[in-house]
Amino acid sequence: MASSKEYLEFILGQLSELEEITYRAMMGEFIIYYRGKIVGGIYDDRLLVKPVKSAISYMPTAPYELPYEGAKEMLLVDEVDNKEFLTGLFHAMYDELPAPKLKKKKQTTSSCAPSQGCVVKPVGIRFI
């Protein structure tokens, strides 16, 4: 079951005190980012966060749930109605979250120079 846009908007409203909350739609669900780092997501209209030590300490009785079949378990956030709780949770988790992976730029032949070890092959012209 896909998550609803209404539930996403509700969660974003609850997190409105935080700066730099963004999301990305992915296969009917939503990945939630805080200051560029993935905190968790909305899966089947449930807010799930990564099970980092700070989140486990902040929510010691939170159940582990699968966002989807074959995925790693995440922590279910039950207190979505409490803005202060959610803000505190995201603040607590931030430093422990992994930095975003940088995408490698594809090298094109136009930016390749022989001094970089690239070989430029001449293109022959063929007359028929």
Secondary structure, 3 states (H helix, E strand, C coil): CCCCHHHHHHHHHHCCCCCCEEEEEECCEEEEEECCEEEEEEECCEEEECCCHHHHHHCCCCCEECCCCCCCCEEECCCCCCHHHHHHHHHHHHCCCCCCCCCCCCCCHHHCCHHHCCCCCCCCCCCC
